[in-house]
């Protein structure tokens, strides 16, 4: 769940970039302030080879994608069993007009049934027009009091179900520390890892991932990301039919 400082910083970002803030319920992608990544050299892409992207939620409801330099955008669709991001449809349509890679994420709560949460997410996303290459993402950053094995099983069930229903291997998002603790055995799913203590593109993969796909490296003034993949390669991870 978001800590108060993260919620405040996102609200300020909404003021700066959109001219307003949203009071809607729900959380955005996590603040990363307590990563335990070992200090080993990164062997992945150099900064000049990275694809730049951004991710947005209801905290930036009026964000102007037309002026953004992002080559991909990922937006919040749902959380838990009953929260639909009020700005999802607008962001989805704006990204479609812009023509860059787009994705939708679901903020998961392990206290709930993973299949029910997955169906809620898919119903929301499927209600919008689809394009080839649309990415699907599980954002998991809270345990809801569950054990490591319970959280891991929950994530595996959600990811496997969405893959079976869509033919897309969803991306797994979390902070480096959370993924390193709860993400073992999920390396078949592309990793989107948040680590603000590393320069963009220099984070090493947690748990048993051999590589990462997206690195969320900053939350200021909004969440900023880089990918080791080209836009075309990112689309290859998404829906293959509209």
N, C-alpha and C positions, 0 to 999 in steps of 0.2 A: 504494500500500500504506500501511497505517497506520504512522505513526511512533510511537516508544515513549511519548511524552507523551500522544498521543491514546489509545493502548491503556490507559494508566494512568487517564486521566480517565474513560473509559467504564467501566472496572472500578469506580471509586469511585462513579460514578452508579448502577451496578447495586446496590452495597451500600446506598446511601441510599434507593433507590426500591423495590428488590425484596427486600432482606435477604440477597442472595447474589450471587455473580458466577459467570460461566460460563467454563469453561476450554476450551471447544470451539475448534476451529481456525477459520480464516477471518477476514475483516475486515469492518468496518462502514463506513458512509459516512465520507468523508474529513474530516480536520482541514484547515482552511483558514487557513494562517498566512502565505502569501506571495503574496497577490493583487496584481495590477498594474493594477487597474481605474482608469481616468482619473477625476479628481475633477470630474465634471460633474453638474449637477442631475438628479435622477430625476424623470420625468414620469408615473410610474405612481400606483398607489393610495396613499391616505393611510392611516396606521396604523389609524384607526378603521373603515376599510372592509374590513379584511383578515379572512380566515378562518384560524383558528389550527389547527395540526396538529402531530403528533409522528411521529418515525420511530424504529424499534426493531430490534435484532438479537439474536443469541444472547448479547450482553453484558448484556442485561436480560431473562433468560428468564422471570421471574415478575412482570414489570411488571403492575400492576393497572389495566387499562383502565376499569374501572367507576368509578373516582374521577377519571379524567382529564377535563379540560375540552376536550380536542381534538375538533375537528369532522371531522378526517380523520386516518387513521393509515396509515403505509406501513412495511412490514416486510420484512426480508431473507428470501428464499427459498433462493437458491443462489449459488454462486460457482464459477467455472471449470467443470470437467467432472465434479467428483466431490464437492463439498461441499454438503450439504443442511443448512440451519440447523435444529438440533434443536428450536428453539422456534417454528418457523414455523407448524406446525399449531395449536398452542395460541393464538398471537397471532391467527391467521386466524379461528379459531372465536370468540374473545373479541370481536373487532371485529364479526363477524357478529351476535353477540348484542346488542352495544351499538347497532348500527344506523347507525353513522357511515360515511362514505366510507372505503374501505380500498383498499390497493394492495400489490403485491408487487414486490420488486426483485431483480435479478440483478447480482452484481459480476463484471464482465467481465475477462478476461485475453487481450489480443491475441496472445499466443503460441500460443493454441489456435485450432482451427477455429471460426469464429463460428456456423455452422449447428449444429454439434454442441453448442455452449454454449446456443444458443437452444432446441434441442430438450430439453436437460436441464432448463432453466428451465421450459419449458411443461409437461413431464411432471410436474414437482413441483407446480406450481400447479394443473394440471388434475386432480390426484389429490384436491384439496380441493373442497368444494361451492362453486359460483360464484354470484355475485349480479350483477344488472344494475348497472353503474357501477364494477365492480372495475377498478382501474388497474394497468397493467403498466409497469415501469420498467427501463431499463438504467443501471446505476451504472458509470461508466467514469472511472477516475482513475489508471491506471497504463499505461505504454507497453510494459512487458516488453522494452525495448530496441528497439522498432520505430520506424520513422521517422514523421514527421507524416502523410504520405500513407497509410502502411500502417495506422496507428491510425484515421485517418479512414475509410478503406475498410472496415476491420473493423467499426467502429460502424455504418456505413451498411448493411452486409450484415446484421448482427444485427437492426437496427431494421426494415429492409424485410422480412426473413423473418418476424419476429413479427407484423408488420402483415398480411402476406399470410395467415398461418395463423389469425389471430384476428379480423381486421377492426378491430383497435384500433391506432391510432398510438401506440406506446409513448412514454413520457416519457424524456427524456435528462437524467441527473443527473451533475453534476461540479462541481468548484470553478470559480470564475470564471476563474481563470488557465488551467486545463486546458481548459475549454470554449472560451476565446478562442483557444487555440492549435490545438486538435484538432477543434473542432466546426464549422468552416466547411462550409456546404452542407447542414447538418442542421436548418435552421430550420423544416422542415415538421413536426418532432416537438416537442411541448411541452417547455419547458425548466424544469428544477428545478435552480436554481443555488445553490451553497453559498458564502456570503461572510459571515464573522463580524466583519469590520471595518466593516460598515454597519448602521445601525439597521434594524430589521425593515421590509421593504417599500420600502426606498429604494435598493436596488441597481439598477444599469443593466444591460441585457442585453449579454452578450459576443458576439464573432464577428458573424454576420449575423442573429442573432435580433432581431426588432423589439420583442419583449416577453418577459417571463418569466411562468411560471405559478405556480411555488412558489419561495420564497426560504428557504433554511435559514440562519437568522441566528444560531444559538447551539448549542453542544454541552453546555451546563451547565443543570441537572444531567443532562439527556438532550438529544438532538438535537431542536431546536424549529424550527418552520416556520410560514410564513404564505403564503397564496395570494391572488392578486388575484380569484379566482373564488369564487362562492358554492358551498356543498356540492352543490347541484343542477347547477351548471355543471361542477364537477369530475366528477360522475358521467357527464356527457355526453362526457367524454374516455375513459371506460372501456368495458367490455363492454356491448353493448346487449342481449344476451340472457344469461340465466343458464346 
